């Protein structure tokens, strides 16, 4: 049996991923930030396979100052960390890494995402027999140019891990995110979606309130857990990233090439297994059947709306639309409510939920059977 341990659990994104891969995994999260611990406890209170400890992992047993930043994922045991924002100090309990690892009988999958403390943890583990109990590492390395020889220390650590034949996966680094944002700005790409990135960074879109509220409304009426989901007209992937927290598999389609390229880069940074493809619904067939297809605020860009709606209903058990039945601009496509209901009925879909979205459009949930609609 393997126990999955994450040092620096943040709000549980990695634990969510592990659970999606195998719901029976035993997971232990170490998180010293009390605000994040509260979030984690609420999130996983009904999952007996997930335990949370309000402690830090370190190279010795001690009580140590922990800098808590207004940006939660910037908090750190390293008080000199350069991206701390107005931090306050809290005393936290630190556990010696080797003693902690040796307390387990199981094999261990260890993920380190601890804002710079990975140096001390790895160096201490490599000097002990505890390292033999770790089946696999995921190390999220943090770049701190002002820190002591961080680049050289990291090279030595990786070399030692390789010498001991320990599998290592180098996860997203802060510098990876910075490099991506620099490329994004240099290309002058459209900032439509607001998308959270690792290490507290984000793409700030101009539509933040609308999309966040629309997602809240949609997630309240439908449970995506365990579903194969396709978002047609996904642009840079905001809704895909939200659905991927619980869905079994998420596919994002859009005809905008640069938007899909950006979505793929973001998925890699967020370590999310989402398939993004360039796809034009007007000209192509939907490639396969899905549990759910979403078409959100995209209808106006389609040239053959009636035909495209037929394509969608023929390929999904559940269809979620965000649409407007008023032609707001002369060049926009539109469909009447009566025609939409007629097409849905043709494919034996029933309208299960209907509400007005935050941007004043109609959200409609159609299902065959309707077992996943939230009453």
BELTAVEN-V237712 format. One record per residue. N is the residue number from 1. RES is the residue in one letter. SS is DSSP state (hx for helix, st for strand, lp for the rest). PHI is phi in radians with two decimals (none if undefined). BURIAL is I if it has 9 or more other C-alpha atoms within 8 Angstrom, else O. Layout:
# BELTAVEN-V237712
n & res & ss & phi & burial
N & RES & SS & PHI & BURIAL
N & RES & SS & PHI & BURIAL
This chain:
# BELTAVEN-V237712
n & res & ss & phi & burial
1 & X & lp & none & O
2 & X & st & -2.00 & I
3 & X & st & -1.84 & I
4 & X & st & -1.70 & I
5 & X & st & -2.05 & I
6 & X & st & -2.01 & I
7 & X & st & -1.73 & I
8 & X & lp & 1.71 & I
9 & X & lp & -1.43 & I
10 & X & lp & 0.87 & I
11 & X & lp & -1.84 & O
12 & X & lp & 1.62 & I
13 & X & hx & -1.08 & I
14 & X & hx & -1.20 & O
15 & X & hx & -1.05 & I
16 & X & hx & -1.00 & I
17 & X & hx & -1.10 & I
18 & X & hx & -1.06 & I
19 & X & hx & -1.16 & I
20 & X & hx & -1.08 & I
21 & X & hx & -1.24 & O
22 & X & lp & -2.80 & O
23 & X & lp & -1.20 & O
24 & X & lp & -1.66 & O
25 & X & lp & -1.11 & I
26 & X & st & -1.55 & I
27 & X & st & -2.17 & I
28 & X & st & -2.21 & I
29 & X & st & -1.96 & I
30 & X & st & -1.84 & I
31 & X & lp & -2.55 & I
32 & X & lp & -1.45 & I
33 & X & lp & -1.36 & I
34 & X & hx & -1.08 & O
35 & X & hx & -1.19 & O
36 & X & hx & -1.26 & I
37 & X & hx & -1.06 & I
38 & X & hx & -1.06 & O
39 & X & hx & -1.09 & I
40 & X & hx & -1.13 & I
41 & X & hx & -1.08 & I
42 & X & hx & -1.17 & O
43 & X & hx & -1.15 & O
44 & X & lp & -1.94 & I
45 & X & lp & -1.07 & O
46 & X & lp & -1.73 & O
47 & X & lp & -1.90 & O
48 & X & lp & -1.25 & O
49 & X & lp & -1.54 & O
50 & X & st & -2.04 & I
51 & X & st & -2.05 & O
52 & X & st & -2.17 & I
53 & X & st & -2.00 & I
54 & X & lp & -1.55 & I
55 & X & lp & -2.51 & I
56 & X & st & -1.98 & I
57 & X & st & -1.70 & I
58 & X & st & -2.70 & I
59 & X & lp & -1.68 & I
60 & X & lp & -2.77 & O
61 & X & lp & -1.45 & I
62 & X & st & -2.90 & O
63 & X & st & -1.71 & O
64 & X & st & -2.38 & I
65 & X & st & -1.15 & I
66 & X & st & -2.18 & I
67 & X & st & -1.52 & I
68 & X & st & -1.77 & I
69 & X & lp & -1.66 & I
70 & X & lp & -1.14 & I
71 & X & lp & -1.69 & I
72 & X & hx & -0.91 & I
73 & X & hx & -1.46 & I
74 & X & hx & -1.77 & I
75 & X & lp & -1.16 & I
76 & X & st & -2.82 & I
77 & X & lp & -1.29 & I
78 & X & lp & -1.53 & I
79 & X & lp & -1.21 & O
80 & X & lp & -1.53 & O
81 & X & lp & -0.96 & I
82 & X & lp & -1.34 & O
83 & X & lp & -1.83 & O
84 & X & lp & -1.21 & I
85 & X & lp & -2.01 & O
86 & X & lp & 0.76 & O
87 & X & lp & -1.33 & I
88 & X & st & -2.13 & O
89 & X & st & -1.69 & O
90 & X & st & -2.37 & O
91 & X & st & -1.31 & O
92 & X & st & -2.23 & I
93 & X & st & -1.44 & I
94 & X & st & -1.93 & I
95 & X & st & -1.87 & I
96 & X & st & -1.18 & I
97 & X & hx & -1.00 & I
98 & X & hx & -1.13 & I
99 & X & hx & -1.16 & I
100 & X & hx & -1.11 & I
101 & X & hx & -1.12 & I
102 & X & hx & -1.21 & I
103 & X & lp & -1.37 & O
104 & X & lp & -1.83 & O
105 & X & lp & -1.54 & O
106 & X & lp & -1.35 & O
107 & X & st & -1.17 & I
108 & X & st & -2.19 & I
109 & X & st & -1.82 & I
110 & X & st & -2.00 & I
111 & X & st & -1.93 & I
112 & X & st & -1.92 & I
113 & X & lp & -2.43 & I
114 & X & lp & -2.17 & I
115 & X & lp & 0.94 & I
116 & X & lp & 1.83 & I
117 & X & lp & -1.27 & I
118 & X & hx & -1.07 & I
119 & X & hx & -1.06 & I
120 & X & hx & -1.10 & I
121 & X & hx & -1.10 & I
122 & X & hx & -1.16 & I
123 & X & hx & -1.08 & I
124 & X & hx & -1.24 & I
125 & X & hx & -1.11 & I
126 & X & hx & -1.21 & I
127 & X & lp & -1.63 & O
128 & X & lp & -2.28 & O
129 & X & hx & -1.32 & I
130 & X & hx & -1.03 & I
131 & X & hx & -1.05 & I
132 & X & hx & -1.21 & O
133 & X & hx & -1.44 & I
134 & X & st & -1.60 & I
135 & X & st & -1.30 & I
136 & X & st & -2.71 & I
137 & X & st & -1.93 & I
138 & X & st & -2.15 & I
139 & X & st & -2.02 & I
140 & X & lp & -1.68 & I
141 & X & lp & -1.52 & I
142 & X & lp & -1.92 & I
143 & X & lp & -1.55 & I
144 & X & lp & -2.23 & I
145 & X & lp & -1.01 & O
146 & X & lp & -1.48 & O
147 & X & lp & -1.36 & O
148 & X & lp & -1.29 & O
149 & X & lp & 0.88 & O
150 & X & hx & -1.08 & I
151 & X & hx & -1.13 & O
152 & X & hx & -1.16 & O
153 & X & hx & -1.07 & I
154 & X & hx & -1.16 & I
155 & X & hx & -1.03 & O
156 & X & hx & -1.15 & O
157 & X & hx & -1.11 & I
158 & X & hx & -1.09 & O
159 & X & hx & -1.08 & O
160 & X & hx & -1.15 & I
161 & X & hx & -1.08 & I
162 & X & hx & -1.15 & I
163 & X & hx & -1.09 & O
164 & X & lp & -1.56 & O
165 & X & lp & 1.03 & O
166 & X & lp & -1.70 & I
167 & X & st & -1.15 & I
168 & X & st & -2.33 & I
169 & X & st & -2.01 & O
170 & X & st & -1.45 & O
171 & X & lp & -1.37 & I
172 & X & lp & -1.07 & I
173 & X & lp & -1.86 & I
174 & X & hx & -1.06 & I
175 & X & hx & -1.14 & O
176 & X & hx & -1.01 & I
177 & X & hx & -1.16 & I
178 & X & hx & -1.06 & O
179 & X & hx & -1.08 & O
180 & X & hx & -1.06 & I
181 & X & hx & -1.11 & I
182 & X & hx & -1.12 & O
183 & X & hx & -1.14 & O
184 & X & hx & -1.05 & I
185 & X & hx & -1.18 & O
186 & X & hx & -1.12 & O
187 & X & lp & -1.46 & O
188 & X & lp & 0.96 & O
189 & X & lp & -1.35 & O
190 & X & lp & -1.15 & O
191 & X & lp & -1.81 & I
192 & X & lp & -1.56 & O
193 & X & lp & -1.53 & I
194 & X & lp & -1.68 & I
195 & X & st & -2.21 & I
196 & X & st & -1.26 & O
197 & X & lp & -2.08 & I
198 & X & hx & -1.03 & I
199 & X & hx & 1.15 & O
200 & X & hx & 1.45 & I
201 & X & lp & -1.50 & O
202 & X & st & -2.80 & I
203 & X & st & -1.52 & I
204 & X & lp & -1.61 & I
205 & X & lp & -1.54 & I
206 & X & lp & -1.59 & O
207 & X & lp & -2.07 & I
208 & X & hx & -0.99 & I
209 & X & hx & -1.08 & O
210 & X & hx & -1.07 & I
211 & X & hx & -1.21 & I
212 & X & hx & -1.10 & O
213 & X & hx & -1.20 & I
214 & X & hx & -1.08 & I
215 & X & hx & -1.12 & I
216 & X & hx & -1.02 & O
217 & X & hx & -1.15 & I
218 & X & hx & -1.15 & I
219 & X & hx & -1.21 & I
220 & X & hx & -1.39 & O
221 & X & hx & -1.86 & I
222 & X & st & -2.54 & I
223 & X & lp & -1.75 & I
224 & X & lp & -1.48 & I
225 & X & lp & -1.02 & O
226 & X & lp & 1.33 & I
227 & X & lp & -1.74 & I
228 & X & st & -1.60 & I
229 & X & st & -2.17 & I
230 & X & st & -2.15 & I
231 & X & st & -1.90 & I
232 & X & st & -1.64 & I
233 & X & lp & 1.50 & I
234 & X & lp & -1.34 & I
235 & X & lp & 0.90 & I
236 & X & lp & -1.55 & I
237 & X & lp & 1.71 & I
238 & X & hx & -0.92 & I
239 & X & hx & -1.18 & I
240 & X & hx & -1.08 & I
241 & X & hx & -1.14 & I
242 & X & hx & -1.21 & O
243 & X & hx & -1.17 & I
244 & X & lp & -1.14 & I
245 & X & lp & -1.13 & I
246 & X & lp & -2.24 & I
247 & X & lp & -1.19 & I
248 & X & lp & -1.23 & I
249 & X & st & -2.68 & I
250 & X & st & -2.16 & I
251 & X & st & -2.14 & I
252 & X & st & -2.06 & I
253 & X & st & -2.14 & I
254 & X & st & -2.79 & I
255 & X & lp & -1.46 & O
256 & X & lp & -1.43 & O
257 & X & hx & -1.10 & O
258 & X & hx & -1.15 & O
259 & X & hx & -1.14 & I
260 & X & hx & -1.17 & I
261 & X & hx & -1.04 & O
262 & X & hx & -1.13 & I
263 & X & hx & -1.04 & I
264 & X & hx & -1.11 & I
265 & X & hx & -1.11 & I
266 & X & hx & -1.13 & I
267 & X & hx & -1.05 & I
268 & X & hx & -1.14 & I
269 & X & hx & -1.10 & I
270 & X & lp & -1.47 & I
271 & X & lp & 0.96 & O
272 & X & lp & -1.99 & I
273 & X & lp & -1.55 & O
274 & X & st & -2.04 & I
275 & X & st & -1.70 & O
276 & X & st & -1.86 & I
277 & X & st & -2.34 & I
278 & X & st & -1.26 & I
279 & X & lp & -2.75 & O
280 & X & lp & -2.03 & I
281 & X & lp & -1.09 & I
282 & X & lp & -1.11 & O
283 & X & lp & -1.91 & O
284 & X & lp & -2.23 & O
285 & X & lp & -1.46 & O
286 & X & lp & -1.14 & I
287 & X & lp & -1.15 & O
288 & X & lp & -2.75 & O
289 & X & lp & -1.51 & O
290 & X & st & -2.30 & I
291 & X & st & -1.17 & I
292 & X & st & -2.42 & I
293 & X & st & -2.13 & I
294 & X & st & -1.98 & I
295 & X & st & -2.30 & I
296 & X & st & -1.96 & I
297 & X & lp & 0.92 & O
298 & X & lp & -2.20 & I
299 & X & hx & -0.94 & I
300 & X & hx & -1.18 & O
301 & X & hx & -1.64 & O
302 & X & lp & -1.53 & I
303 & X & lp & -1.49 & O
304 & X & lp & -2.10 & O
305 & X & hx & -1.05 & I
306 & X & hx & -1.02 & O
307 & X & hx & -1.10 & O
308 & X & hx & -1.15 & I
309 & X & hx & -1.12 & I
310 & X & hx & -1.01 & I
311 & X & hx & -0.98 & I
312 & X & hx & -1.15 & I
313 & X & hx & -1.16 & I
314 & X & lp & -1.35 & O
315 & X & lp & -2.10 & I
316 & X & st & -2.57 & I
317 & X & st & -1.27 & I
318 & X & st & -2.20 & I
319 & X & st & -2.20 & I
320 & X & st & -2.11 & I
321 & X & st & -2.05 & I
322 & X & st & -2.09 & I
323 & X & st & -2.52 & I
324 & X & lp & -2.21 & O
325 & X & lp & -1.65 & O
326 & X & lp & -2.02 & O
327 & X & lp & -1.40 & I
328 & X & lp & -1.33 & O
329 & X & lp & -2.31 & O
330 & X & lp & -0.99 & O
331 & X & lp & -1.56 & O
332 & X & lp & -1.39 & I
333 & X & lp & -1.37 & I
334 & X & lp & -2.71 & I
335 & X & lp & -2.43 & I
336 & X & lp & -1.39 & O
337 & X & hx & -1.04 & O
338 & X & hx & -1.08 & O
339 & X & hx & -1.15 & O
340 & X & hx & -1.09 & I
341 & X & hx & -1.15 & I
342 & X & hx & -1.12 & O
343 & X & hx & -1.12 & I
344 & X & hx & -1.03 & I
345 & X & hx & -1.10 & I
346 & X & hx & -1.01 & O
347 & X & lp & -1.77 & O
348 & X & lp & 1.10 & O
349 & X & lp & -1.71 & I
350 & X & st & -1.89 & I
351 & X & st & -1.34 & I
352 & X & st & -1.72 & I
353 & X & st & -2.49 & I
354 & X & st & -2.61 & I
355 & X & st & -2.69 & O
356 & X & st & -1.62 & I
357 & X & lp & -1.33 & I
358 & X & lp & -1.11 & O
359 & X & lp & -1.72 & O
360 & X & lp & 1.44 & O
361 & X & lp & -1.80 & I
362 & X & st & -1.71 & I
363 & X & st & -1.68 & I
364 & X & st & -2.22 & I
365 & X & st & -1.98 & I
366 & X & st & -1.92 & I
367 & X & st & -2.52 & I
368 & X & lp & -1.66 & I
369 & X & lp & 1.73 & O
370 & X & lp & 1.50 & I
371 & X & lp & -1.26 & O
372 & X & lp & -1.78 & O
373 & X & st & -1.18 & I
374 & X & lp & -1.62 & O
375 & X & lp & -1.34 & O
